[in-house]
Amino acid sequence: MSLHEDVLRVGDQAVAAARQLAHLSTRRKNAILAAMADELEARRAAIAEANQLDVEAARAAGLPGPMCDRLTLTPKRMDAMIRGIRTVVGLKDPIGARLSRWIRPNGLIIHKVRVPIGVIAVIYEARPNVTADTAALCFKTSNAVILRGGKEALRSNRAIAEALIEGGARRGLPLHAIQLIDTPDRDAIREIVQLEGRVDLVIPRGGEGLIRAVTEHARVPVIKHYKGVCHVYVHEKADLEMAHRIVLNAKCQMPSVCNAMETLLVDAAVAPGYLPECARRLRERGVELRGCERSRALVPDMAPATEEDWVTEYNDLILSIRVVDGLEEAVHHIQTYGSHHSDAIVTADEGAARKFTEQVDSAAVYVNASTRFTDGGEFGMGAEIGISTDKIHARGPMGLEELTSYKYVVIGTGQIRE
C-alpha cells in the first residue's frame, strides 16, 4: 500500500470513528479517559525506556539542546501528562451545551448548540506529551484525532499512543478514535493536510518552518502560531525585585518553549538601577545577553543586538534587551516586532497596566506575572492542544471549548416562509 493510500485509509477510519464518538455520553467518555490515565501510569517504565532511546538517538544525531530538552519526558513531565488527563475528566463536557436560545416573531425557537468539529489532525515535533494531551482533549470533545509526531519522538509517541488506545479500549473507546501515523516520511504531512472531506481541521505544533510548511500545503483549515516572540516590559513604576523574579522565570524556567520571554524592555527611568543587577542574575543562569546601544552603555560587555534579534524566537538561553522611553515606546516595539503570543508589563501603576492591556494585541497579556503561564494546564484547561496566535475561531491556549463548533437547532410548529 502506498503512503497516499495508507493516509486515505486513516482518514476514512477517522471519519467513521467520529460518527461513533458523537453518540458517547459524558459519563462514558470520562470512564474511558480515566482508563487511559491508568494505563499510562501502569506503563510509566516502558514509556520512560522508549523515551530514553529517543533522547539518546537525538543527542547522537547532534540535535540542538532545546530540542533534546523538549523531547525528554522527565518524571515530573510524566506526572503532568497523566495529571492532565485526569483533570480533563473533571472538566465540564462542552458538547451539547446550549449557547443561546431565542424565539422569532413567527414562533420558531432557535437553539445554538455546541458540537464536535469532527476529525482533527495534529502535526507536532519533538514533544511526546503532546500525544497524550491532544488525544485526551479531542476525545473529551467527541473529535476523532490523527496524530503525526516528529521522527525524533517516534518510540515515545508509539508507547504513549498504545497505552491510550489499549487502556481506553477496555472501557469502550471506539476503534480508530485515536490514530498515530508513525512513518518518518515527511510526505505524510502533505498527505494529511490535503485530506479534504476527511480532516476538518489541522493544528500544527512546532517550529515556524513546520507551521509554514503545513500552511503552504493545506487544503483544509489550519489553526497556527508561527512563533512566540514574547516580551516583558519593566515599567518606571515597577517593583524591581518583583521584576527580577518575573524576568528570571520568563526566560530561564524553560527557555525552549514558545511562552518563554525573548526580549526584555526596560524603562529608561529605572534602567540604570535595574539593568546591571538584572544582567548579573541572568548571566548566573547562563543567559547570553544581546542589547541595544543604551543597554550596552549600562552593561558594556553585552553583545550588540541586531534588527534580526528583535524578531527571533531563540528557544534557548539567549535574551535581547532594549531600553525604551516609556510605555508608548514599549508598546510600539511589541507591535512592531512581536508575534502576538504573550507579553507582560511589570508595574504598580494601574493606569499604565490598563493602557498596556488595551494596546498590546496579543493572545495573552500579563500584568505583574510571567509569560510562562500561557499554557492550557496553567489556565485550568487540564491540557492544551496548542496556543493559537490566530484571531479567528481560537486564540491563546486551546482547550475543550476551542475544539468545538456549533449548529442551530430550530423548532417549529409547521411554519413556512412566505
C-alpha positions as CSV (number, residue, x, y, z in Angstrom):
1,M,0.0,0.0,0.0
2,S,1.4,3.4,-0.9
3,L,1.7,6.3,1.6
4,H,-1.2,8.1,-0.2
5,E,-3.4,5.1,0.1
6,D,-2.4,4.5,3.7
7,V,-3.2,8.1,4.8
8,L,-6.5,7.9,2.9
9,R,-7.4,4.8,4.9
10,V,-6.5,6.5,8.1
11,G,-8.8,9.4,7.1
12,D,-11.7,7.2,6.3
13,Q,-11.3,5.3,9.6
14,A,-11.2,8.6,11.5
15,V,-14.5,9.8,9.8
16,A,-16.2,6.5,10.8
17,A,-14.9,6.9,14.4
18,A,-16.1,10.5,14.6
19,R,-19.6,9.3,13.9
20,Q,-19.5,6.9,16.8
21,L,-17.9,9.5,19.1
22,A,-20.8,11.9,18.6
23,H,-23.1,9.5,20.4
24,L,-21.0,8.8,23.5
25,S,-22.3,10.1,26.8
26,T,-20.1,12.3,29.0
27,R,-20.1,9.5,31.7
28,R,-18.7,7.0,29.2
29,K,-16.1,9.4,27.8
30,N,-14.9,10.2,31.4
31,A,-14.6,6.5,32.2
32,I,-12.5,5.9,29.0
33,L,-10.3,8.9,29.8
34,A,-9.7,7.6,33.4
35,A,-8.7,4.2,31.9
36,M,-6.3,6.0,29.6
37,A,-4.6,7.7,32.5
38,D,-4.5,4.5,34.5
39,E,-2.8,2.7,31.6
40,L,-0.2,5.5,31.2
41,E,0.6,5.1,34.9
42,A,0.9,1.4,34.6
43,R,3.3,1.7,31.6
44,R,5.5,4.5,33.0
45,A,8.6,2.4,32.9
46,A,8.1,1.2,29.3
47,I,7.3,4.8,28.2
48,A,10.4,6.1,30.0
49,E,12.6,3.4,28.4
50,A,11.2,4.3,24.9
51,N,11.8,8.0,25.6
52,Q,15.4,7.4,26.8
53,L,16.1,5.7,23.4
54,D,14.7,8.7,21.6
55,V,16.8,11.1,23.6
56,E,20.0,9.2,23.2
57,A,19.4,9.0,19.4
58,A,18.7,12.7,19.3
59,R,21.9,13.6,21.1
60,A,23.9,11.2,18.9
61,A,22.5,12.9,15.9
62,G,23.6,16.3,17.2
63,L,20.2,17.8,17.7
64,P,20.2,21.2,19.4
65,G,19.9,21.2,23.2
66,P,16.5,22.9,23.3
67,M,15.0,20.2,21.1
68,C,16.5,17.5,23.2
69,D,15.0,19.2,26.3
70,R,11.5,19.3,24.7
71,L,11.9,15.6,23.8
72,T,12.8,14.5,27.3
73,L,10.0,13.0,29.5
74,T,11.2,13.6,33.0
75,P,9.3,12.0,35.9
76,K,7.8,15.4,36.6
77,R,6.6,15.8,33.0
78,M,5.2,12.3,33.0
79,D,3.3,13.2,36.2
80,A,2.0,16.3,34.5
81,M,0.9,14.3,31.4
82,I,-1.1,11.8,33.5
83,R,-2.5,14.5,35.7
84,G,-3.6,16.5,32.7
85,I,-5.8,13.6,31.5
86,R,-7.3,13.2,35.0
87,T,-8.0,16.9,35.0
88,V,-9.8,16.7,31.7
89,V,-12.0,14.0,33.2
90,G,-13.2,16.5,35.8
91,L,-13.9,19.3,33.3
92,K,-17.3,20.1,32.0
93,D,-18.1,18.5,28.7
94,P,-18.9,21.3,26.2
95,I,-20.6,19.0,23.7
96,G,-24.4,19.5,23.6
97,A,-24.3,22.7,25.7
98,R,-26.8,25.3,24.6
99,L,-25.0,28.6,23.9
100,S,-28.2,30.6,23.4
101,R,-31.9,30.4,22.7
102,W,-34.4,32.8,21.2
103,I,-37.9,32.9,19.7
104,R,-38.7,34.6,16.4
105,P,-42.0,36.5,15.9
106,N,-43.3,33.6,13.8
107,G,-42.9,31.2,16.8
108,L,-39.7,29.5,15.6
109,I,-37.5,28.5,18.6
110,I,-33.8,28.7,17.7
111,H,-31.1,27.0,19.8
112,K,-27.4,27.5,19.2
113,V,-25.7,24.2,20.4
114,R,-22.0,23.2,20.7
115,V,-21.0,20.2,18.5
116,P,-17.7,18.4,17.7
117,I,-15.6,19.7,14.9
118,G,-15.3,16.1,13.6
119,V,-11.8,14.9,12.6
120,I,-8.7,16.9,13.8
121,A,-5.2,16.2,12.6
122,V,-2.4,17.4,14.9
123,I,1.1,17.6,13.5
124,Y,3.9,18.2,16.0
125,E,7.6,17.9,16.6
126,A,9.7,16.6,19.5
127,R,7.3,16.9,22.4
128,P,5.8,13.4,23.2
129,N,3.5,14.7,25.9
130,V,1.5,16.3,23.1
131,T,0.4,12.8,22.1
132,A,-1.5,12.4,25.4
133,D,-2.7,16.0,25.8
134,T,-4.1,16.1,22.3
135,A,-5.8,12.7,22.4
136,A,-7.5,13.5,25.7
137,L,-8.8,16.9,24.6
138,C,-10.0,15.7,21.3
139,F,-11.7,12.6,22.8
140,K,-13.5,14.6,25.5
141,T,-15.0,16.8,22.8
142,S,-16.0,13.8,20.7
143,N,-13.5,14.5,17.9
144,A,-11.5,11.8,16.2
145,V,-7.8,12.6,16.1
146,I,-5.0,11.8,13.7
147,L,-1.6,12.3,15.3
148,R,1.7,12.8,13.4
149,G,4.6,13.5,15.7
150,G,8.2,14.2,14.9
151,K,10.5,11.3,14.0
152,E,12.7,12.3,16.9
153,A,10.0,11.1,19.3
154,L,8.8,8.1,17.4
155,R,9.4,5.5,20.1
156,S,7.9,7.7,22.8
157,N,4.8,8.6,20.8
158,R,4.2,4.9,19.9
159,A,4.4,3.9,23.6
160,I,2.1,6.6,24.7
161,A,-0.4,6.1,21.9
162,E,-0.5,2.4,22.5
163,A,-1.2,2.9,26.2
164,L,-4.0,5.4,25.5
165,I,-5.7,3.2,22.8
166,E,-5.4,-0.1,24.7
167,G,-6.4,1.4,28.0
168,G,-9.3,3.2,26.5
169,A,-10.5,0.2,24.5
170,R,-11.1,-1.7,27.7
171,R,-13.8,0.8,28.6
172,G,-15.3,1.2,25.1
173,L,-13.0,3.6,23.2
174,P,-14.3,3.4,19.6
175,L,-12.0,1.8,17.1
176,H,-9.7,4.4,15.3
177,A,-10.8,7.3,17.5
178,I,-7.1,7.9,18.2
179,Q,-4.7,7.1,15.3
180,L,-0.9,7.7,15.2
181,I,0.8,8.0,11.8
182,D,4.3,6.8,12.8
183,T,6.1,6.8,9.4
184,P,9.1,9.2,9.5
185,D,8.4,10.1,5.8
186,R,7.8,13.8,5.7
187,D,5.5,13.4,2.8
188,A,2.9,12.1,5.2
189,I,2.4,15.6,6.4
190,R,1.5,16.8,3.0
191,E,-0.9,13.9,2.6
192,I,-2.6,14.6,5.9
193,V,-3.2,18.3,5.3
194,Q,-4.8,17.6,1.9
195,L,-7.4,15.2,3.2
196,E,-10.4,17.3,2.1
197,G,-13.6,15.7,3.2
198,R,-11.9,13.6,5.8
199,V,-10.0,16.0,8.0
200,D,-11.9,19.0,9.3
201,L,-9.1,20.9,11.0
202,V,-5.3,20.7,11.1
203,I,-3.3,22.0,14.1
204,P,0.5,22.2,13.7
205,R,2.6,22.4,16.9
206,G,6.3,23.1,16.4
207,G,8.8,25.5,14.9
208,E,8.0,28.2,12.3
209,G,9.3,26.0,9.5
210,L,6.9,23.2,10.2
211,I,3.9,25.5,10.6
212,R,4.7,27.3,7.3
213,A,5.1,24.0,5.5
214,V,1.7,22.8,6.8
215,T,0.0,26.1,5.8
216,E,1.6,26.1,2.4
217,H,0.3,22.6,1.5
218,A,-3.0,22.5,3.4
219,R,-6.3,22.1,1.7
220,V,-8.2,22.1,5.0
221,P,-8.4,24.8,7.7
222,V,-5.3,25.4,9.8
223,I,-5.1,27.0,13.3
224,K,-1.5,28.1,13.9
225,H,1.0,30.1,15.7
226,Y,4.2,30.8,13.8
227,K,6.4,31.7,16.8
228,G,6.5,33.1,20.3
229,V,8.5,36.3,20.4
230,C,7.4,37.2,24.0
231,H,8.2,40.4,25.8
232,V,8.4,41.6,29.4
233,Y,8.4,45.3,29.9
234,V,9.7,46.7,33.2
235,H,7.8,50.0,33.7
236,E,9.2,53.0,35.6
237,K,6.8,52.3,38.4
238,A,7.7,48.6,38.7
239,D,8.6,46.8,41.9
240,L,12.1,46.0,40.8
241,E,12.5,42.9,43.0
242,M,9.3,41.5,41.5
243,A,10.6,42.4,38.1
244,H,13.8,40.3,38.7
245,R,11.7,37.3,39.7
246,I,9.4,37.6,36.7
247,V,12.2,38.1,34.2
248,L,14.2,35.2,35.5
249,N,11.2,32.9,35.4
250,A,10.0,34.0,32.0
251,K,13.5,33.5,30.4
252,C,15.1,30.7,32.4
253,Q,12.5,28.3,33.8
254,M,12.1,26.6,30.5
255,P,13.7,28.5,27.6
256,S,12.9,26.1,24.9
257,V,9.1,26.7,24.8
258,C,7.0,29.3,22.9
259,N,5.9,31.2,26.0
260,A,9.4,32.0,27.2
261,M,10.5,35.6,27.1
262,E,12.8,36.5,24.2
263,T,13.0,40.3,24.6
264,L,13.3,42.4,27.8
265,L,12.2,46.0,27.6
266,V,13.4,48.3,30.4
267,D,12.1,51.8,31.0
268,A,14.9,54.4,30.8
269,A,13.8,55.8,34.1
270,V,14.8,52.7,36.0
271,A,17.3,51.1,33.7
272,P,20.5,52.4,35.5
273,G,19.4,51.0,38.8
274,Y,17.8,47.8,37.4
275,L,19.6,46.6,34.3
276,P,23.1,45.9,35.7
277,E,21.8,43.7,38.5
278,C,19.3,42.0,36.2
279,A,22.1,41.2,33.8
280,R,24.2,39.7,36.6
281,R,21.3,37.5,37.7
282,L,20.6,36.4,34.2
283,R,24.3,35.5,33.5
284,E,24.4,33.5,36.7
285,R,21.7,31.3,35.0
286,G,23.8,31.0,31.8
287,V,21.9,33.5,29.7
288,E,23.7,35.2,26.7
289,L,22.7,38.9,26.5
290,R,22.3,41.0,23.4
291,G,21.4,44.6,23.8
292,C,20.7,48.0,22.2
293,E,23.2,50.8,22.5
294,R,21.6,52.2,25.6
295,S,21.6,48.8,27.2
296,R,25.2,48.3,26.4
297,A,26.1,51.7,27.9
298,L,24.9,50.3,31.2
299,V,26.2,46.7,30.7
300,P,29.3,47.3,28.4
301,D,30.2,43.6,27.9
302,M,26.7,42.8,26.5
303,A,26.8,41.8,22.8
304,P,25.2,44.2,20.4
305,A,21.6,43.3,19.3
306,T,20.8,43.4,15.6
307,E,17.4,44.1,13.9
308,E,17.1,40.3,13.4
309,D,17.4,39.7,17.2
310,W,14.1,41.6,17.8
311,V,12.1,39.2,15.7
312,T,13.9,36.0,16.7
313,E,12.4,33.2,18.8
314,Y,15.6,31.8,20.3
315,N,14.1,28.9,22.3
316,D,17.4,29.0,24.2
317,L,19.2,30.9,26.9
318,I,19.6,34.0,24.8
319,L,17.9,37.3,25.5
320,S,17.6,40.6,23.7
321,I,17.4,43.7,25.8
322,R,16.2,47.2,24.9
323,V,15.9,50.4,26.9
324,V,12.8,52.4,26.0
325,D,11.4,55.8,26.8
326,G,8.2,55.0,28.4
327,L,5.1,52.9,27.8
328,E,4.3,54.2,24.4
329,E,7.7,53.2,23.0
330,A,7.5,49.8,24.7
331,V,4.1,49.1,23.1
332,H,5.4,50.3,19.8
333,H,8.3,47.8,20.0
334,I,5.9,45.0,20.8
335,Q,3.6,45.9,18.0
336,T,6.5,46.1,15.5
337,Y,8.5,43.0,16.4
338,G,6.2,40.8,18.5
339,S,4.3,37.7,17.4
340,H,1.0,38.3,19.2
341,H,1.7,35.4,21.6
342,S,2.3,36.5,25.2
343,D,3.6,39.9,26.6
344,A,3.8,41.3,30.1
345,I,4.2,44.5,32.0
346,V,5.6,44.8,35.5
347,T,4.2,47.9,37.2
348,A,2.5,49.3,40.3
349,D,0.7,51.9,38.2
350,E,-2.9,50.7,37.4
351,G,-3.3,53.3,34.6
352,A,-0.1,52.0,32.9
353,A,-1.3,48.4,33.3
354,R,-4.7,49.3,31.8
355,K,-3.1,51.0,28.8
356,F,-0.7,48.1,28.2
357,T,-3.5,45.5,28.3
358,E,-5.7,47.7,26.0
359,Q,-3.0,48.5,23.4
360,V,-1.0,45.2,23.2
361,D,-2.8,42.9,20.8
362,S,-1.5,39.5,21.9
363,A,-3.3,36.3,22.7
364,A,-2.3,36.7,26.4
365,V,-1.3,40.0,28.0
366,Y,0.0,39.9,31.6
367,V,0.3,42.4,34.4
368,N,2.9,41.5,37.1
369,A,3.1,37.8,36.1
370,S,5.4,35.7,33.9
371,T,4.6,34.9,30.3
372,R,5.3,31.2,31.2
373,F,1.6,30.9,32.4
374,T,0.3,30.8,28.8
375,D,-0.5,27.2,29.0
376,G,-3.7,25.1,29.0
377,G,-2.8,23.4,32.2
378,E,-2.0,26.7,34.0
379,F,-5.2,28.3,32.6
380,G,-7.2,25.4,34.2
381,M,-8.0,23.7,30.9
382,G,-6.3,20.4,32.0
383,A,-4.1,20.4,29.0
384,E,-3.9,22.2,25.6
385,I,-3.9,21.2,22.0
386,G,-1.8,24.2,21.1
387,I,-1.5,28.0,21.6
388,S,-3.1,29.9,18.7
389,T,-2.0,33.4,17.6
390,D,-4.7,33.4,15.0
391,K,-7.7,35.6,15.7
392,I,-10.4,33.5,14.1
393,H,-12.1,30.6,15.9
394,A,-9.5,30.2,18.6
395,R,-6.9,32.3,20.3
396,G,-4.4,31.6,23.0
397,P,-4.3,28.2,24.8
398,M,-6.8,25.9,23.1
399,G,-8.8,23.7,25.5
400,L,-12.1,21.9,25.2
401,E,-14.3,24.8,24.0
402,E,-11.8,25.7,21.3
403,L,-12.2,22.2,19.8
404,T,-15.9,22.6,19.2
405,S,-18.1,24.2,16.6
406,Y,-21.8,24.9,16.9
407,K,-25.0,24.3,15.0
408,Y,-28.5,25.8,15.1
409,V,-31.4,23.6,16.1
410,V,-34.7,25.2,15.0
411,I,-38.0,24.0,16.5
412,G,-41.2,24.9,14.7
413,T,-44.9,24.1,14.7
414,G,-45.4,23.9,10.9
415,Q,-44.1,27.4,9.9
416,I,-43.4,28.0,6.3
417,R,-41.6,31.0,4.8
418,E,-43.9,33.4,2.9
